[in-house]
């Protein structure tokens, strides 16, 4: 529509307006168009705000108030909640939080369709969807017989549209599980904004649990990573390659061949990078292995927020550790 309008406007200008008058005319038209779009935008915003207020004042608002009370651990009659929410709080639950960075007229439908598909994928038979603001949705899925699967452990690939983000909690039981799984999804959402952007738009609490437990104090976490990794904590490509290789090696119980296959590099490259990393660390990878592994994990997940933009003030020659022979 916009393309057709622009084409017809320029055709009209070229056929009806003398070339000398075209610049002034186009400036006038542009000013009028921008003013009109601003008026239209204000009208749409006002209409949206009024509709949202009306919507939350109705049944959706009542359901939201009830769920908010449940999440605040207030006493609730599960039978009354079943009648009002059409969802049984005594089930085994898993909670999702979905959101979009850019809100569109179809945001609500897209979020609901994604939530329903994901909850069905992990075996939920009952579902509760609750809009939590523009471009934002809270969702729960329930099972009567046993717990739903974690999304990260689903048998099928988790397919989330690139413009939609999903945070998921761990499965839980009854009212307490309903509340706890949602709290975990909210926490995963918060941590997702700190982690390095990747190809996935799914942020599972179980997958992020170590980051959540270890990064409660951002300053202390960054200090731990930089202190443990030393020069390896530099935020550049060469150090990133060394960190990835060492972390993969530790993930695979120091198996060079497995690491090489996983990273699609030669075994000699793995050996070289490991020796280089040990030189920079000033110690063997066998020393303080757990602390090193955790520091590498946090560096991978949190990225630039815990890395250094330049090398440490002291070089390798000042290290008081030596590489184990």
N, C-alpha and C positions, 0 to 999 in steps of 0.2 A: 504494500500500500504506500509506504513512504517513498519507495523507489519510483513508483508510477507518478506520485504527486510531484516529486522533484523533476522528473523528466518532462512532464507536461508544463510545469512552471518555467523551466528553461526554454522549452519550445515556444511558449507564449512570449517570453521576453525577447527571443531572437527574431520572432516574426512581427511583433507589434511595437517594440520599443526601439528607437534609434540607438545606435551603438554608443553615442556620446552620453545619453541619459541613463544607460543601463547601470553603471556603478552606484549612482545616487538612489535609483529605484530599488536595487537589490539590498542596499543598506536599510532602506525604509521597510522593505518586506521582511528582512531578517529580524529587525527590531520588533515588528508587529507579531511575527511568529513566536519569538521567544517570550514576549509578553503574554500571548495567548496560551502557550504551553505552561507558563507559570501559573496562570489562573486555573487552567485545567488540573494541574498537579495539586494545587491547594484544594480544589473542589473534591478531587478523588480522595485526598488525605482526610478531609473533613467527613466525607461519606464513610470511609473505612473506619474511622474512629467511632462514629456514631453506631455503625453496624456492630462493631466489636463490643461496645458497651451494652447494646441491646442483647447481643448474643450471650455474653457472660452473665447478664442479669436473669436469663432464663434457665432452662434445665441444665445447660452446660455449666453455668455458674454454680448451680446447686451441687452438681457432681464434683466440680473442682473443689468446692468448700469441704465436702465430705472427705475426699481423698487427701486434701491438705491436713485435715484433722487426724486422719489415720497416720500420715507421715510424721506428724508431731507427737505420735504415741498417745493420743487422747483415747479414752475408752470408746469403743464402738460396738454396736450390736451387729453381728455378722449377718443375721437374717435381714435386718433393715437395710444394711449395705447391699446385700444381694438384690433386694427389690429395687433399690435406687440406682445401683450401678450396673445391674444385670451381669454381675461378675462375682464369683464365689471366692471370698477371702481365705477360705480354709484349704484351698488347693496348694499345689507346689507351683511356685511362680518363678518367672524370670522377667526382669525389667529392662526396657530400652528407653533411651532418650535420643530423639532425632531432631536435627535442625538443619537449616539452610542459611548460608551466609547472605545470599541475595534472595529476597522475598519476591515471589511472583504470584499472579492470580491463581495459579494451580498448585501453590506450595502445599496447602492443606491436603489436597487429594493425593499428591505425590508422596508426602510423608506417610499418610495412612496406608497407601498401597504398599509401600516399602516395609512398614512395620508388620502388616498382616502377612506378607510373604516371608519375612524373616522368622516370625513367631511360628508360622506353620512349618518352616524348615526344621525347627528344633523340636517339633512334636507337640506343640501346644494346641489344645482343642477349644479352650476358652480364651477370649481376648478382650482387653479393656484399652481403649484409645481415648486419650484426653488431651485436647489442645491446651498448650501452656503458654500461649502468646503467638504473635505473628511469626510464621516460619519455624515453629517449635512444637514438638509433640512428645508427650509422655505415653508410654505403652507398657502393658503387662500381658504376659501369656501364662496360662495355667494348665496344669495336668492333674487329674484326679488320682492316678495310680502310682506314678513315680515321677522323679524330677525331670524337667526338660533338660536337653543337652545344652552345653555352653556353645555359643555361636562359633568360637574359635575351634571347637572340636567337632563341628558339623561334618557329616559325611560328604555333603555337597559343598562346592565352592560358595563362599558368601559373596553374593553379587549385589553391590550397593552402587547406585548411580553416582557419578563423580561429583555432582553438585549437592549431594546429600551426605551428611555426617551421622554416624550412629555410634552411640556409646552403650555398652551392655553391662549389666551386673551379673553376678553369679546366681545360680538357681537357689531358691530358699523356700522354706515351708511355712504355711499359715500366714497370719497377720504380720508376725515378726519378719518372716522371709519376704513378704510383699514390700515391707518398709526397707529392709536391709538391702535387697537387690536394687531398689530404686536409688538409695543413697550411694551404692557402689557405682551405678551408672552415672550419677551426677559427678562423682569423684573422677571417674574415667574421662568424662567430658572436660572437666577442669584441667586434668593432666594433659589431655590431648592438645591443648592450646600451648603447652610448654615443650612438647616433644618435637623432634625433627619432622617436617612434612615428608610424607612418603606417598607411595602409590595407593595405599589402602585408605578408605574412609571409615573403617570400622575400628573402634577403640574399645577393646574388651578388658574389663577390670582384671580378669585372671591373667591376661597377657601383660598388663601394666602393673600388676600388684607389687613386684619388687621395686619398681620405680616409685610407686606411691609410698611404700613403706620406708624407702631409703631417702626420699627427697622432700621430707616434710619441712626441712629448713633449707631453703634454696641456697643461701650463702654457705652453709656448712657442707652441703652436697658438692657445690662447685669447688670448695677448698679441698675436700676429700679427693675428688677426681684429679685435680691439678697436682696435688701433693703426691698421689700414688703413681701417676703416669709421668710426671716430670716433663721432659721434652716431647714425649708422645702425646701430650695434651694440646699441642699446637694445632690450631684450626687451619690446616692446609691439606692438600690432596695427598702428599707423600706420607704425612703422619696418619692420615685417615686410612691409607692402604696398610700401613703397619699395624694399626689398631685392629682393623678388620681381620687381618691374618692371624694375629695373636689370639683374638677372641675366638675365632673359628677353631683354632688349634686347641684351645682350652675347652671349648664346647665338645670337641671330639676326642677328649682324653689324650691329647698330644699325638694323635695319629696324623702323620705328615701326608700320607697318601690320600686319606679321606678328606683332609683339609684342601689339598690341591684339587681334588675332584669337585668339591663343593664350590670352590672359588674360580674354577676353570683356569688354573694356572699350573705351571710346572712344579714338580716336587722340589727342584733346586731353588726355585723362586721362594717357596715357603721357607726352606732352610735359610736362605740368605736374609729374608725379612725377619725371621726369628732372631738370628744372630745380631742383626742391626738393632732390633728392639731391645735386646738384652744389653747391648752396648749403651743405648740411650738411657735405659732404666738404671744401669749400673748394677744389675743383679741378674741372677737366673730366673726364669719363669717359674721355677719350682719354689722359689722363696716368696712367702706371703701370697700364695696362689689365690686364695679366696678373695683377699682384698683387691688384688689385681684384676681378677675376673669381674668383680662387682664394679670396679672403676671403669672398666672397658664397657660393661653393659650400660652403665649410666651415660657414658660418653656417647654411645651409639644412640640411645633413646633421647637424650636431652640436647645433644649437639652443641651448638655454639654457646648456649647459655652456661655451660660448664667448662668450655674449652678456653684456651688462651689465644689471643690474637698475635702474640709474638713469643719468642722463646723465653724461658726462664732466665732470671738474672745470673744464675750460676750455671756454668757449663758442666759437661760430663767430667771434666778433669777435677772438679771439686767434689764429686760424689764420694761418700765414705763407704759405699758398698762396692763389692767386687763381683764380677761374674764368676759363678761356680764353675770350676773346671770339670 
